[in-house]
Amino acid sequence: MKHRLIGTFLLVFLTIQFVEAQVAIIPRPQQQEVRKGKLILGRNIGIISDPYFDPTILYFKKLLLGRFGISAYAATKADEAQVMVSWDKTLEHEAYRLQIDPTHIRIYASDKSGLVNGIASLDQLLSVAALSGDQRELDAVEITDKAQFTWRGFMLDESRHFFGKEKVKSLLDWMAFYKLNKFHWHLTDEPAWRLSIQRYPWLAQIGGIGNYLDPYAGVQYYTQNDISEIIAYADERNIEVIPEIDMPGHATAANRAYPFLSGGGNEKHPDFTFHPAKNTTYSFLSHVLREVKALFPSTYIHLGGDEVAFGSDAWNNDLQVQELKKAEGLKSNKEVEEYFIRRMADSVARINGKIIVWDEMVDAKLNKAQTVMMWWRHDKPEQLNKILDKGYQAILTPRLPLYFDFVQQENHRYGRKWGKGFNPIQDVYNFAGEQLDSLGGRRKQILGIQANLWTETVTNTNRLDYLVFPRIAALAEAAWTSGKQRNFDQFTKVLKKHLALYREQGLYYFDPFQDSNPEPVVMKKVQKQYIDRPD
């Protein structure tokens, strides 16, 4: 009996030691085995790689030098290299294997995306490694890893407040660090249009004036050169950039630039809609989308399709809209919305693209092979059931718990709540776990999950960081790691070390363990206009 108790104690002790040895990596790898020994890395290392990976090795070298001051050179012989990168056709897309022993680091992948993910894990291990002078000490370990979801997304709204190229690149760096792979970019809405369109320059030059709090704020937008630079930066990091050109609602900024497009709105949301009964509207937007598709390599363009009823009451008094209803047999403004999206979806299909829309478009009779739907209304689970029952692929991005403009703690004053509901880090972490098993065969229609940062209350980069970090780490593990493999207690041990990385990088993050940083103040005007809004 005594020996059995000792054996049990040793097993528990070794299990604890194993868990502690995993602290370096978020999201938690699928398989990880800690081994004996340590690898010492100096300031100069040799890399030998399969030529297939040459472009990504350049990114790897830049990361090692920029983040750690490690100079990496191309070794000509295996015995000269500390890092060896090999192609392994047995590994799935985005999967990787990482081995560290006392003499070498080996990374295996079957494609660029897998190698980038392997680099991300090594990046994290190096970031928390013990440092002695010019040397870093890494524990010997073997990791075999792959993601549960192909879509691991983050959305940034830059219509309401604009943050600029360098901040976007910083977000892309952190997304790559946490193996997030889809950057959904909300570039057009009521306050401003942030994307240069050569055919229609006033969209950015006039539509880019203002922000959520100040309609006269100086013009801010991304040039097409800016966009190409950011897309290339994201591509290095295995991140696809998906633009959103919102329609037929949330069109105020575009209508300010080109008033003939307007379908009207109301006092609270003036010129909110594109006009659904003018052929000039469709030809104009088709030209815009053609230019967008040429600029963004993504298969997808997000067309929005949400909250059109905020301003579509103007259609009731528009003779052309009434004639359209009669001609097309449309019984309501809702059916006019759906007609509009169908026409624009056809335009995207003609340029070899696919569309993403919000869940309001579930009844629009859109082509299932050409459409992905985002379920965002957590209080309407029936919308998700409809999406799946109708055979569409879906991305889960519900307000609770994945809207990062919602507060993280009950006593926080700035940002949204849903009644008494808000989005603490544990709710983000637990999302899309074993509860998805209840979907049965429909689970395969779920592409993945995404967090959204709407920026009515995000007036500066400190507030942006405060809302994103550390919830982005919880998002990453929820997206990558299956529910059965997650362990929140283990995650928090990992996270405490990552908070130190945030400090080193100058991020104004929220500390869920101490709440040591006060909320960045948001102007009272935001509270009045937005926080009390029901949706």
N, C-alpha and C positions, 0 to 999 in steps of 0.2 A: 504493500500500500504506500509506504514511504517513498519507494523508488518511482511509483506511478505518479505521485504528487510532484516529485522533483522533475520528472519528465514533462508533466503538464506545464509546470512553471517555466521550464526551458523553452517549450514550444511557444508559450505566450510571449516570453521575452524576445525570442527570435522573430516572432510575428511583428512585435512592436518595433524592433530594430529595422525590419524590412519596410514597414510603413514609413518610418522616419527617413529611410534612405531614398524614398520616392519624392521628397519634398520639392525637388527642383522643377518639376514639370506640371504645367497646366496647359491643356486638358490632360487628365490622367491617362497614361498609355494603356492600351488593351492588355499587353503583357510586358512585365518588367522583372528581370532577375538580377539582383545585386550579387556581384561576385567579389572574390578576394583581390586585394591589390589596388594600387592607385596609379594614375598616369600623371606625370608632371609635364606641363607644357610651358615652354619659354616664349620669348618675344618673336622668334623666327621658327616657322614650321614649313615642312615640305608637304605638298599635296600631289597625289597622283590620281588621275581620273580617267574614266572612259570618255573618249572624245565626244560622245553623244551629249554629255553634260557640260561642254565647254562654256556656253553662255551663262549657265547658272553658277558655274564655278567662279566666274568673274564677280557675280553678285556676292557669293560666299566670301571671296577675298576682301571685297569692299566692307562687308559687315565685320569681319574679323579685325580689320585695321581701324575702322571708324569707332567700333564699340569697345574693343579690348586692347587696341594698340599692338595687335599681333600681325606681323608681316608674313604673308604666305607666298611661297614661290612654287613654281612647277617643278616637281622632282622628276628626274629621268629614270630612276630605279626604285623599285619597291622598298628596298632596304634603306633608302634615303628619306622616305616619306613617313610623317607622323599621322597623316590623314589620307585614307584611301577611299575613293568613291567608285562604286561599281554598279553596272546595270544588271538587274535581276528580273527576268521576264516573268517569274512566278509571282511577283508582287502585284497587287491590284492597283488601279489608278488611285493616286494620292497616298498609297500605303508606303511604308518605309521600314527598314530595319537598321538600328544603330547599335554598334558594338564598341565598347571602350575596354581595353585591357591595359596592362602596365606599359605597353610599348606603342600601341596604335589606336586610332579612331577609325572605324570603318562604317560607311553609310551605304546602304543598298536601296535602290529604287528602280521602278520600271519606267518612270517618266519624270519630267521636270517637276511636276506638282509633288510627287512623293519625295524627291530630293529636297525641295524647299521645306516640306514638313519635317524631314529629318534634320535639316539645318536649324529649324526653329527649336527643336528639342535640344540640340547641342548648344544653341544660343542661350537657352534657359539654364542649362547645366553650367556653362561658363559664367553666366551672370551671377550665380550664387556660389561659385567655387571659392575655396580658400585661396587667398592671394598672399604670397610671400616674396617680396621684392618684385622681380620680373617674372615670377613663375606662378602658374595656377595648378591646383591639385584637383583632379577629377577622380571620383570613385569608379572602379570597374563595374560595368553594367551591360546588360543586353536588353534591348527594347525591340519588340515587334508590334507594329501599331497601324491602325487604319481607322477611318472615321465612320460613325454610324449614319450620318447624313451627308449628302453631296452639296446641300445648300446650307452654308453657315454664314449668315449675313448680318450686316450692320447698315442702317440707313441714316444719313445726315441730311437734314433740311437746311439748305442755305438760301432759300427765298426769304425767310423771315429775318434771319440775321446771317451775314456773310463773314466767313472766317479766313478764306484765302488759301492759296496754294500750299504754303509751308505747313499750316495746321492740318490740312487734308493729308499731306505726306506723312506727318507725324502719326495721324490716326491709322494710315495704311501700314506703317511700321509696327504699331501695336497689334493690328489685326493679324499680320504675318506672324508676329511673336506668339500669338495664341491660336494660329492655324484657322482663322476665319478667312473665307475665300470669296465673299460676294459683297461688294460695296455698292449699295443702292443710293443714288445721288438725286435728291429731290431739288431740282434746279428751277422750277417755275411754280408760281402760286399767286395769291392775291398781292402780297407786298411788292414782289420784284421778280423779274426774269433775269437769270444769272448766266445765260449761255449765249455767246455770240453766234448769230446766224448770218452768213454773208449775204444771202439773198434779201434778207429783211433786217438791215442793221439797226433800225429803231427798236427792235425787240429788246436788245441789250442797252442801247444808248439812251433810250427813254424808259423802257420797262425796267432797266436796272437801277433806276433812281429810287431811293427810299428803303426803308426796312419796316419791321412790324411796329416799332414805336415812333418812327419819324418818317413821314411820307416824303420829306424833302432832303433826307440824307443823301450825301454825294453818291454818284453812280458807281456801282461795283458789279463786276461780272467777270467771267472767265473768257479769255480769248480762245480761239481754236488752237493756237499754239500751246496755251496753258493746259487745255484739255488733253492734247496729245502727249504732253510731258507727264501729266498725272497718270494717264492710261499706261504709258510705258513703265512708269515707276511701279504701278500696281501689278502689271504683268510680271515683272521681275520677281514679285513676291507671291505669285500664284493667286492673285486677286482679280476677279472680273468686275469691271465697272459697268453698272446698269443705270442708264439715265432715266429719269421720270419727267415726261412732258405732260402735265396734268390737263385733262379735258373730260367732258365739256364744261365742268365747273372749275373753280379756282383759277379763272382765266383773267382776272382783273388787270394784272400788269401787262399782259399781251394786248388787251383791249385799250389800255391807256396809250400804247404805242401805235396801234392800228385800230381806230375806233369803229371802222366798218365791220370788224369781226364780232362786235358785241351783240349778244343776245339778251342783254339786260341783266338786272339783278333786283335789289331792293335797297332800302335806306341803310341797312346794316352791312350789306354786301353789294355795293354798286358795281355794275358791269361785271357781274360774277361769272356769267356763262358766255361761251362762244355761241354764235347764232347757228341753230341746228337746221335752218331751212334755206340757207344760202349756199349755192354751189361754190361761191368764192371762199367760204369758210373752209370747205373740204379741200379745195385745191391749194389754198394757202398752207394749211396744216400738213398736207401731203408733201409739199415742197420742204417744209421744215423737217419733217420726219426723214425724208430722203437725205437731207444734209446731216441730220443726227446719226443716221445709220452709217453714213460714210465716215463719220468721225469716230464713232464708238464701235469697236470690233465685236462687242457682245451680240449674241443672237437676239437678245431681248431688248425691247423698249417698253418701259412702263407707261401706260396711258392713263393711270389714275382711275377715273370713273366713280369717285366717291363724293358724297355730300352735295350732289348737284342741286338737291331740293333747297339748299340754303338760298338760292337765287333764281330758281327756274320758274317761280310764280310769275315772273315777267312774261313768260311765254304765253300765259293765258290771255293776254291782251295784244298779242302780236298776230296780225292777219296772216303773215307768211307761215308762221308755225301752225296756225289752225288749218291752213290749206295743206301743209305737209301731212298733218294728222289724217285728213280726209283722203289724200292721195295714197298714203301708205297704210291706211287702216290702223292707225295708232290711237289707242283709246285714252291715253294719259300722258302726262309729262314724263313719267317713269319710262314708258315705252319709247318716248322720243329720245331720252338719254341712251337707251339700249340701241336704238337705231343708229344714233351718232357713233357709238363705240364700234358697232358692226362695220360701218363704213370705213372708219379709221383703221380697224383691224385688217380690212381688205387692203388698204394702202400699205400697211406694214408687210403683209404677206407678199405683195408684189415686189418688194425690195428684199425678199428672202429673209424676213425677220419673223419673230414671234412676239406676242404681247404678254404683259403682266397687267392685271387689273385688281383693284380692291374687291372685297366680297359683295359689294352692291350689284355687281354685274353678273351674278350667278344665274339669273334668268334671261340673259341677253341672247341666248342661242348662239354663242360664239363657238368657233371651231375648236374641238377638244385637242386636236393635234397641234394647234397654233397658239394655245392659251394656257397660261398658268394663273391661278388665283391666289391672292393673299387674304387669309382670314384674319381680320383685325378686331372685329367687334366681339370681345370676350363675352358680352352679355347676350349674344345671339348665337349660341352653339348650333342652332338649326341651320345657320348659313354654312357652317363647315360641313354639316351632314349633307346639305344640298350639293355643295361643291363635289364631295366625294361620290355621292349617289349618281350624279350626272356624269361622272367619269373624268373630271378634271384633275390635273396635278395641282397640289396645294403647297403653299408655304405658310407656316404658322407664325403669326406675328401679333398676338392679341395684346390689347392695351394692358391688361393684367395677365402676366407680369412683365411684358416685354416693351412697354413704352418707357424709355429712359428719361422722359421729361416728368414722369410721375415721381413723387418724393420717395426717399429710401427709408425714412424713419417717421413715425407718427407725429413727432413734434416739429418736423420741418415745416416751414411756413411758405416757402416759394416753390412753385411747381404744382402739379395736378394731383388730385385724389379722385377716386370714384366712390362717392359717398365717403365711407371710412376706409376704403381700400387704397392701398399704395403698393410699391414694388420693392420690398427689401431684397437683399442679395440672396437669401435662402430660397425665396420664391422663384427667382430667376434660375437658380441652380437646379431646383427640383423639376422645372418645367420639362414636358415632353419625355418623361421617363417611362416607367412601366405602365402608366395609364394608357399609353398608345396601343398597348396590346389588345385593348378592348375593340380597336378598329378592325381586327381580324385581317382579312385579305385586302381591305382598303388601305392598310398601313403603307403599302408600297406606293400609293399615290402621294404620300407626304415626301416632298423633296427635302424639307429641312425646316429650320427655324431662323428667325431674324429679329433683332432688336431695332427699334426706331427711336431716333432723337429728333423730336419736333422742337423748334427753337423759339417759340414765342417768349419763353422766360430765359433764354440763353443769350444774354447780351454781351458776353465776353468769353475769352478762352478759359478763364478760371472756372466759370460756372459750367462750361462744357466738360472740362476735366472732372469736376466734382460729381456730375451726373453720370459720366461714363465709367470712371474708375472707382472701385474695382469691379463694378457689375459686369464689365466686358469679359473679365476672367470667368465669372460664373456662367455667362452666356456661352463662352467657348467650350466649357466642359459639358454643358447641357447639349450643345450641338454635336460634339465629337464623341462623347462617351455614353454608352447605353445606360439606361436607368439602373440595371442590375449591378453595374460596375461602379456606380457613383457612391461616394461616401463623404458627406458634408463635413464631418469632423476632420477627416484626412485632408480635404480641400482647404479648410481654414488654416491648417498647419502650413500648407503650401503657400497660401495667400499671404500670411504674415511676412514671409520672406520677400514676396513680390512687392509689398508695400514699401520696402526699403528701396526697391528699384524705382518706384514712382517718385520717391523723394529725390533720388539721385538725378532723375530726369527733370526735376522741377515741376512736376504735375501737382495741381491743387486738388488732391483726391479726397474722397470721403473715407474715413477710417471706421469700419463697422464694429471694431472692437473697442474703440474709445470715443468715437465722434469728436476727435480733438480739434478739427478744423471747423469753424463756423461756416454756415452757408454764405456764399457770396450774395450780396444784397441785389435784389431785382427791383426795378422801379415800380411804384404803386400802380401806375397805369396798367402794367401787365396784369396785376392782381384783378383789377376791375374788369379789364377787357376779356381775360382769358381763363383765369383759374376757376371762376364760377360758371363757366360755360358747361352745359350738360354733356357735350360731346366734342 
